[in-house]
Amino acid sequence: MRWDRARSYLHLGDYRRGWVEYEARLHTGQLPARKLPGEAWKGQRYDGKRLLLVSEQGFGDAIWIARYLRAVKALGGELIMECRPPSIPLIASMELR
């Protein structure tokens, strides 16, 4: 239910409530539990560090997020994006420098 509410808020442009509800997916079992290294990124600079962007949902998710890669890369160190193998050529072809 919170997932649907989050998507509705986000669609309507109510990002403050939408992102809070969207984060519930991490605690409801809607995503497989994964132990990832490091800490969650909050959008700050990451100079001298490695940032892993995790693809949670699928091809569309990866392609949608890819449009922000240049802006994220400009915030600091090494950027790694997880994606499904067929998406690698598309993502790799993007000039991030």
C-alpha positions as CSV (number, residue, x, y, z in Angstrom):
1,M,0.0,0.0,0.0
2,R,2.8,2.5,0.8
3,W,4.4,1.6,-2.5
4,D,1.2,2.7,-4.4
5,R,0.9,5.8,-2.2
6,A,4.5,6.7,-2.9
7,R,4.1,6.3,-6.6
8,S,0.9,8.5,-6.5
9,Y,2.6,11.2,-4.6
10,L,5.6,11.2,-6.9
11,H,3.4,11.3,-10.0
12,L,1.5,14.3,-8.6
13,G,4.8,16.1,-7.8
14,D,4.5,15.8,-4.0
15,Y,8.1,14.7,-3.7
16,R,8.4,15.4,0.0
17,R,5.8,12.8,0.9
18,G,6.5,10.6,-2.1
19,W,10.1,9.9,-1.3
20,V,9.4,9.2,2.3
21,E,6.8,6.6,1.3
22,Y,9.0,5.2,-1.4
23,E,11.8,4.5,1.2
24,A,9.3,2.1,2.9
25,R,10.2,-0.5,0.1
26,L,13.4,-1.1,2.0
27,H,11.6,-2.4,5.1
28,T,8.4,-4.1,3.7
29,G,10.0,-7.0,1.9
30,Q,9.1,-5.7,-1.5
31,L,12.8,-5.9,-2.5
32,P,15.1,-8.8,-1.8
33,A,17.3,-8.1,1.2
34,R,20.8,-7.2,0.1
35,K,23.8,-6.4,2.2
36,L,25.6,-3.6,0.4
37,P,29.0,-2.1,1.4
38,G,29.2,1.4,2.8
39,E,26.4,3.7,3.6
40,A,23.4,5.1,1.7
41,W,24.2,8.1,-0.4
42,K,22.3,11.3,0.3
43,G,23.3,13.3,-2.8
44,Q,26.4,14.9,-1.4
45,R,29.8,15.1,-3.1
46,Y,31.8,11.9,-2.9
47,D,35.3,13.1,-3.9
48,G,37.9,10.3,-3.6
49,K,35.2,7.7,-2.9
50,R,33.4,5.1,-4.9
51,L,29.6,5.4,-5.4
52,L,27.6,2.4,-6.4
53,L,24.2,3.0,-8.0
54,V,22.1,-0.1,-7.5
55,S,19.4,-1.0,-10.0
56,E,16.4,-2.3,-8.0
57,Q,13.8,-2.9,-10.6
58,G,14.8,-3.6,-14.2
59,F,15.6,-2.2,-17.6
60,G,13.3,0.8,-17.4
61,D,14.7,1.7,-14.0
62,A,18.2,1.7,-15.3
63,I,17.5,3.7,-18.4
64,W,15.5,6.3,-16.4
65,I,18.3,6.7,-13.9
66,A,21.0,6.8,-16.6
67,R,19.9,10.3,-17.6
68,Y,21.3,11.5,-14.3
69,L,24.6,9.8,-14.5
70,R,26.5,12.8,-15.8
71,A,25.3,15.0,-13.0
72,V,26.1,12.4,-10.4
73,K,29.5,11.8,-11.8
74,A,30.2,15.5,-11.6
75,L,29.8,15.3,-7.8
76,G,33.0,13.4,-7.2
77,G,34.9,10.2,-7.4
78,E,34.4,6.8,-9.1
79,L,30.9,6.0,-10.2
80,I,29.7,2.4,-10.7
81,M,26.2,1.6,-11.9
82,E,24.7,-1.8,-11.5
83,C,22.5,-2.8,-14.4
84,R,21.3,-5.9,-16.3
85,P,23.9,-7.2,-18.9
86,P,21.9,-6.3,-22.0
87,S,21.9,-2.6,-20.8
88,I,25.7,-2.4,-20.5
89,P,26.3,-1.3,-24.1
90,L,23.8,1.5,-23.8
91,I,25.0,2.7,-20.4
92,A,28.7,2.4,-21.5
93,S,28.1,4.5,-24.6
94,M,27.1,7.5,-22.5
95,E,29.8,10.1,-22.2
96,L,30.1,10.9,-18.5
97,R,33.2,13.1,-18.6
